[in-house]
Structure formats: C-alpha cells, structure tokens
Amino acid sequence: MPKKIRTDLPFPVLRDFIKWLKSENIKGIIIGGIASSILGRPRTTQDIDSVIIINPNLLNKFIEKGEKYGFIPRIKNVIEFTKKTNVILMKHRGTSIDIDISIGFLPFEHEAIENAVLMKIGNFSLPLPSPENLIIMKAIAHRPKDLIDIESILGANPKLDLKRIRKWVREFSSVLEMPEISDDLEKILKRGLRQ
C-alpha cells in the first residue's frame, strides 16, 4: 500500500458516504478509480464507485436516509432502476460528485466486502477491497482503463496471492464465456513478473 495518501481525492464525500453506511449498518467497499488510485498509481476519476450488501426490503429506507448525509438520487424512479440493475445512482448534493452503489449478491462480492482493507484517513477509515480482489474486479470489468489499473496495482503490491487472482478470474471468464478476460490477465501478469 502506498505510504502517502493523495490529498486530491474527494475525502469529505467519502467520509459522508461511510457515515451513511454506518448509520444504516450496511457493509460495503469503495472500488473503481478511487481504490485504484490508493492501491495502485494515482489517476484521475470523476466519480465514486462502491459495492454494498443490503437487504432489498431496506432499499427505500437506505436511499431516504442518504439525504441526511448529502446524497440524493440522480434519476427519477431510482428504486425501479435499482431493482432492474442492482445499481443505486446517487449524487452528493454539496459537491455534485456522482456515486454508483452496486448491490453485491455474488459470493465473491460478499467475500470481498467481508475481507475489506481499512485505510485510515484523518478521522475515518475507508473500506477498500484487497489488492487481489480489486484486480479480480478490474479483470472482469475488462475496459482498457481497468487493464491499466491492474498493471499499476501489480506494480505497487509485489506480494500478491496470484493463485487466488487466477482462480477467480478463470471462474468468471468461464461463466461469462469470455476467455479474453483470463487471457488478458495472464498477459499482464507475465509482463509484470518479468519486470
């Protein structure tokens, strides 16, 4: 893990988000560009991505309580949209920063949240996935920026459980019928291991 945390990340919004989760006793982790910037190399990101575990019956209450912490829905019919997509689209009122909150239901997502790495930032702790779990998520997302993020996370974390990463990525690659997910990860790992 990097010794020095970047100061340009939206820490007040992250702090408000963590307070919101705690107030509702919801477990979750910060993923996406913010997690990549902390666990790998700094990069620009315009929003916040998270995965949470929530009982679907508590969705209305959770979204309503968000307003107390500055979070409001980005779209009309946010509940309908969330039920169809498993993503809650919110915005932080004070900063206009968007936050995409994915509802985790896969065993891997539950495991990633249960094994969160807590990064102390000022007066709060930011729950992040382990570097291994973030690499797995990035491999599955499989966009060009995700593949670049994998390289930076590998470079910043030399002692990774590669066996675990390969196992989960192969599994997702097979289920999704996308062999390129596993193939591209192997190419990145080979490049990283040669350096």
C-alpha positions in Angstrom: 0.0 0.0 0.0 1.3 3.5 -0.8 2.6 5.3 2.3 1.2 8.7 1.4 -2.5 9.1 0.5 -3.3 11.6 -2.2 -5.0 14.8 -0.9 -6.9 15.5 -4.1 -9.4 12.6 -3.7 -12.9 13.6 -2.5 -12.4 12.7 1.1 -15.3 14.7 2.5 -17.7 12.9 0.2 -16.2 9.5 1.1 -16.4 10.4 4.8 -20.1 11.3 4.3 -20.7 8.0 2.4 -19.1 5.9 5.2 -21.2 7.7 7.8 -24.3 6.9 5.8 -23.4 3.2 5.5 -22.6 3.0 9.3 -25.8 4.8 10.2 -27.8 2.0 8.4 -25.4 -0.8 9.5 -24.6 -1.5 5.8 -21.3 -3.2 4.9 -19.5 -2.0 1.7 -16.3 -1.2 0.0 -15.0 1.6 -2.3 -13.9 0.3 -5.6 -13.2 1.8 -9.1 -10.8 4.7 -9.7 -10.5 5.8 -6.1 -9.5 2.3 -4.9 -7.1 2.0 -7.9 -5.6 5.4 -7.0 -4.9 4.3 -3.4 -3.9 0.7 -4.1 -2.0 1.4 -7.3 -0.9 4.6 -9.1 -2.8 7.8 -8.8 -5.2 8.5 -11.6 -8.0 10.9 -12.4 -11.5 9.9 -11.5 -14.7 11.9 -11.7 -17.0 9.7 -9.5 -17.1 7.2 -6.7 -17.9 3.5 -7.1 -19.0 1.2 -4.3 -20.3 -2.2 -3.6 -22.6 -2.8 -0.7 -24.6 -5.7 0.9 -28.2 -4.7 1.6 -31.5 -6.5 2.2 -33.7 -5.4 -0.8 -36.5 -4.7 1.7 -34.4 -1.9 3.2 -33.6 -0.1 -0.1 -36.3 2.6 0.2 -35.2 3.5 3.8 -31.5 3.4 2.8 -32.0 5.8 -0.1 -34.2 8.2 2.0 -31.6 8.3 4.8 -28.9 9.2 2.2 -30.3 12.8 2.1 -29.2 13.3 5.7 -25.6 12.7 4.6 -25.9 14.8 1.4 -26.8 12.1 -1.1 -29.7 12.4 -3.4 -30.9 10.2 -6.3 -29.5 11.2 -9.8 -32.6 9.9 -11.6 -36.3 9.7 -11.1 -37.6 6.3 -10.2 -34.3 5.3 -8.6 -35.9 2.4 -6.8 -37.3 0.9 -10.1 -33.9 1.4 -11.8 -32.1 -0.2 -8.8 -34.4 -3.3 -8.8 -33.7 -3.8 -12.6 -29.9 -3.1 -12.5 -28.7 -3.6 -8.9 -27.1 -0.2 -9.0 -28.2 2.9 -7.0 -27.4 6.1 -8.8 -26.8 8.9 -6.3 -25.2 12.3 -6.3 -23.5 14.2 -3.4 -25.5 17.4 -3.2 -22.7 19.6 -1.9 -20.2 18.7 -4.5 -22.2 17.2 -7.4 -20.0 14.2 -7.3 -21.7 11.1 -8.6 -21.7 7.8 -6.7 -22.6 4.5 -8.2 -23.6 2.0 -5.5 -23.7 -1.6 -6.8 -25.6 -4.1 -4.7 -23.4 -7.1 -4.2 -25.1 -10.5 -4.4 -22.4 -12.8 -5.7 -20.3 -14.9 -3.2 -17.2 -13.2 -4.5 -18.6 -9.7 -3.7 -19.6 -10.8 -0.2 -16.2 -12.2 0.4 -14.5 -9.0 -0.9 -16.6 -6.9 1.5 -16.0 -9.2 4.4 -12.2 -9.0 3.8 -12.1 -5.3 3.3 -8.8 -3.5 3.9 -9.4 -0.4 6.2 -7.3 2.6 5.1 -7.2 5.2 7.9 -7.8 8.7 6.5 -8.0 11.5 9.1 -10.8 10.7 11.4 -12.4 7.9 9.4 -11.5 4.5 7.9 -12.1 3.9 4.2 -13.0 0.2 3.4 -11.2 -0.9 0.2 -11.0 -4.3 -1.4 -7.7 -6.2 -1.0 -5.4 -5.5 -3.9 -6.1 -9.1 -5.1 -9.9 -8.5 -5.1 -9.6 -5.2 -6.9 -7.5 -6.9 -9.6 -10.2 -9.5 -10.0 -12.9 -6.8 -10.3 -10.8 -4.9 -12.8 -10.2 -8.0 -14.8 -13.9 -8.7 -15.0 -14.8 -5.1 -15.9 -12.2 -5.5 -18.7 -12.2 -1.9 -20.1 -8.8 -0.5 -21.3 -8.5 1.7 -18.2 -9.2 -1.3 -15.9 -6.4 -3.3 -17.6 -4.0 -0.3 -17.0 -5.2 -0.2 -13.4 -4.3 -3.9 -13.0 -0.7 -3.1 -14.0 -0.5 -0.3 -11.6 -1.9 -2.3 -8.7 0.6 -5.1 -9.5 3.5 -2.7 -9.5 2.5 -1.2 -6.2 1.8 -4.5 -4.5 4.6 -7.0 -5.2 3.4 -9.7 -2.8 0.1 -10.7 -4.1 -1.8 -14.0 -4.0 -1.6 -14.7 -7.7 -3.2 -18.2 -7.3 -6.4 -16.6 -5.8 -6.5 -13.9 -8.5 -6.1 -16.5 -11.3 -8.7 -18.9 -9.7 -11.5 -16.2 -9.5 -10.7 -14.7 -12.9 -10.8 -18.1 -14.6 -14.1 -18.8 -12.9 -15.7 -15.5 -14.1 -14.1 -15.9 -17.5 -15.7 -19.3 -17.9 -19.2 -18.3 -16.5 -19.3 -15.2 -18.7 -18.0 -17.2 -21.7 -15.3 -14.5 -22.2 -11.9 -16.3 -22.4 -10.3 -13.0 -23.2 -10.7 -11.9 -19.6 -8.4 -14.7 -18.4 -6.1 -14.4 -21.4 -5.6 -10.6 -21.0 -4.9 -11.0 -17.2 -2.2 -13.6 -18.0 -0.5 -11.3 -20.5 -0.5 -8.5 -17.8 0.8 -10.9 -15.2 3.6 -12.1 -17.5 4.7 -8.6 -18.3 4.6 -7.6 -14.6 6.5 -10.7 -13.4 9.3 -10.1 -15.9 10.0 -6.6 -14.6 
